[in-house]
Amino acid sequence: MQCCHNGKYRSTVQCVRHIIQKESVLGLYKGLASPLCTVAAVNAICFGTYGHVLRMQDDRTALSSHAIAGAAAGIYVLFEIVSILLVRGTVISLISSPRYCNLTLLQPT
């Protein structure tokens, strides 16, 4: 619904009803596995970085130590998320582009 303006659905509710009728309620959750796995990996790296930087501090109980560890984890995860989203967006645009739909790599065998 975000990129197509062909008038297939008049509203979001009509789109949801159509998906439920054609594919059952499970059709609403298609494509959810990849983002969930991505979120799990990002959170693991974020908390791992936070813990590692916090252990490097002299006074682990000080508020400044937690602020430094949180900032370091945030900056590290920022670069990771940007790279993941860049790759995901490139793959999605490549697959959904009409020019590339006839490639033999994307055809099921």
Summary of the structure (lengths in Angstrom):
residues: 109
radius of gyration: 21.1
end to end distance: 28.8
largest distance: 61.4
contacts: 217
relative contact order: 0.07
helix: 74%
strand: 0%
